[in-house]
Amino acid sequence: MRHVSLTTSAVAAVLMAAVASSAQARPEIFEPAPGGGGTADPGGPEITIQLDTARARNADKSLGLALLGSAVLPGAGEAYLGEGRSAKAFLLAEAGFWAGLFVSYQMRESYMQSARGHVSRYAGADASGWNETMLERAAAYRASHEDAHRQDSYEMSYILSNNGRSLAEADPNHPHWDFGSSNTPENTARWAEYQSVMRHYRGAKVAVSFAAGALVLNRVASVAHTLRAYRRTSGKGLSYRFDPLWSPEASGLRLTMTF
């Protein structure tokens, strides 16, 4: 790979061409002729300068307003800068994430109401005002107390899993529920159905979290994209990029500078 080195005369020639082309409405190409105070010989490195006045089309627009628009509504900042295709993509993604959040939220509330109704119907408790903690506790323990005539001690299982504290000690005002003895298959089926409802509730709850997170990430991505678009179309700042060039005859690097 050959290294490109620019002489003082070559740099001067490049700058003169840039000044001469800046007043034109369309991009121009300047390729210094080989030899004679320009660049190297015909077989040497080649310098190509492309000036695009369209890069400054957003020079008079506010970066702060564009970023604020993207933070509030992804795609708004892109639309403000004239990036129509990107604006449409971000707006469609935003609509999809809001739809996902709405559906998952409705499912979560529906499963919670179903769980409350199931406990009230089959476990002998008024669960209309139960919160998530109580619903989960009922799914973990079939009954809130131990009956002397029962062979399945749910109260003892709670004590063993909570460092010796009973339900009454953990929450003196806890409500009582009982899905019935495991000796009756129907009782076991109702408790298993209730546990299934709670599993669906947990899944819907996770979906709500994912949808909310996606809305946040969509805003972050839109703000970052707006910042990049502004830097690219406002004519402000300096950036560069190296691209490898390969051909049967030779290889090298292309330096692309925007300023």
N, C-alpha and C positions, 0 to 999 in steps of 0.2 A: 504494500500500500504506500502511495506517495503522499507526502505532507505538502499542503498548500501554504505558501508563504507570500504575503503581499508586500510589495515595495511601496515606498512613499508616493511615487508617481502613480501607481495603480490605485491606491486609496484616493488620491486627489481626483483621478479620472472618474472613480465611482461616485464620489460626492458631487462632482459637477453634473454628472448624468442624472443624479437624484434631484438636484435643484431644477434642472431643465425640464424634468418630467412631472414634477409635483403639481404644476398648474393644469395638467391635462385631465380630462374627465374619465379617461379609461386607463387601465393598467398598461404600462409600457415595459418593454424588455430592453435592457442595455447589455450588450456583450462586447467588452473591450477587444479591439483587434489585436492580434498577436504582434509582438515586436514593437519597435519604435516608441519607447517610453511608456508602453502599456504593460501588459503582463508578460509572461514568459513566451517562449517560442511556441509554434503551432502544436507541438507535441506536449506542451506543458499543461499546467492546471488552467481551468476555465472558470471565470467569474461571471455569474449571471445575476443581475439585480432586477427584481420585478416590483414595481411600485403600484400599489392599489389604493386609490383615493377612497374607495368604498369602505376601507377600514375605519374611516373617521366619521361614518354616518351617524353615530350616536355620541359624538363629542359634546353636543350641547344638552345631553340628557343627564339626569341625576342618578348617580350610582345608589345613593341612599334610598331614593324612592323605588328604584328597581328591586333592591334587596328586600325592602319592606313589603312590596307587593308579593314577592315570592314566598316570604315567611307567612303572610296571612293566607294567601291562596296560591299554591304552586301553579306556575304557568302564567300568572299575572305579570311577573317581572319580565319573563321572556316575551310576552305580548307587547309590553311597553318598549322593549328594545327591538321589536320587529322580527323576533325569532318565532315565526308562526308555527312551524312544524313542531318545535320543541314545546311551545306553549300548549298545543293541542295534546301532545303526549302526556304532559304533566297533569293537565286538567282531566283527561280521561282516567288516569291512574287515581287521581284524587276522588273522582266520582265512584270508582270501583271500591276503593278502600272505605269510603263512607257507607256505601251499600253493604259491604261486608260487616262493618261495625254495627249497623242497624239490625241486620238479620241475626247476627250472633248475640246481640244484646236481647233481642226479643226471645230468642231461643233460651237464653239463660234465665230470663224471668219466667218463661213458660215452664221450664223444668223445676224451678223453685216452687212455683205455685202447685205443680203436680206433686212434688214431694211433701209439701205441707198437707195437701188433701189426702195423700196416702197415709200419713201418720195419723191424721184425725180420724180416718175411716177404719183403719185396721189396728192401730196401736192404743186406742182409747185415750188420746190426748188432744187437747185443743192446740193445734200447731199453727193456727192462722197467723200468729204474730212471731213465730220462731225465726231466728236469724240463721245464718249459714252455720255457725258453730253448733247450735243445737241440732240442726238437720244432719250434720256430719256425725255428731255423737250418736244419734239414733241409728245411723247407718253402721256405725262401728260396734254398738252394743245393742243387742236385741231387746233388752229390758233395762229400765233404770233402777230396778230394785230386785232383791232376791225373795222369792216366795218359799216358805218352808216346805211346802208340799211338792216343789219342783225339783227335778234332778239336774237341770241345767242352770248353773249359777252364773248369771251375767254380771251381777254385782261383784262377785269375787274376781272375775276376769278384769274388771275395771280397776279394782284395788291392786291387783298384781301388776298392772301396766302403768300405774300412777303413784308409785312409791308408797303404797300403803294407804292412800287417801281414798275414801269412798266418794260417791257422787254427792252425797249430802254434805260431806266435809268440803269438797271442792266448790260447791255452789249450793248453799242452804236453801235457796229459792228455786232449785231446779225442778222442772215439771216431771211427772212420772209418765212413762210409756211402757207398753209391753206388747210385743208382736205375738205373744203366746208361746207355749211350750214347743220345743222341737220334736216332741213326741207326736205332734199333729203335722203331717206333711203339708197341709194347706197353709198353716202358719208360716212354715219355712218358705213356701213358695211366695207368700206375700212379702216377707222380709227380703227375699232375693230380688223380687221385682222392685222394691223400694231402693235397694242398693244399686240396681241398674239405672233407675231414674237419677240417682245422685252421681253416677259415673257420667251420664250424659250432661248433667249440670256442670260438672268439672270441665268437661270438654268444651262446652259453650263458653265457660268462663275464660279458658285459655284462648279461645278464638277471639273473644273481646279484647284481650290483652294484645294479641298479635295484630289485630286491625288497628288498635290505637297506636301501637308502635310503628306500623306501616305509615300511618298519617304523619307521624313525627319525622320518620326517615324521608318521606316524600318531600317535606319542607326543607330538610337539610340538603337533599340532593338538588332541589330547585334553586336554593340560595347559592350553592356552589356553582351550578351551571350558569346562573345569571351573572355571577361575578366573572366567570370565565368569558362569557359572551360579551360582557361590557369591556373587558380588557382587550378582546379581539376586535371589537367594532368601534371603539372610541378613539383609537389612535394614540392611546396613552400607555406608557410603559415600554419596556424592552424585553423581548424574549427570544430565545434561540433554540434550535433543534438540529441534531446531527442525524442524517440518514445515510445508510450505507449504499453504495452504488456498485453494481456488479455487471460486467460485460465480458464477452470473450476476449476483448483486447486488453482491458485494464480493469482495475478496481480502485475505489476511493471512498471519500466521504463528501456528502453534500451538507453544507452549513446553511440553514435557513434562519434568518434574523428578521424579526418584526419590531418596528419602532415607530 
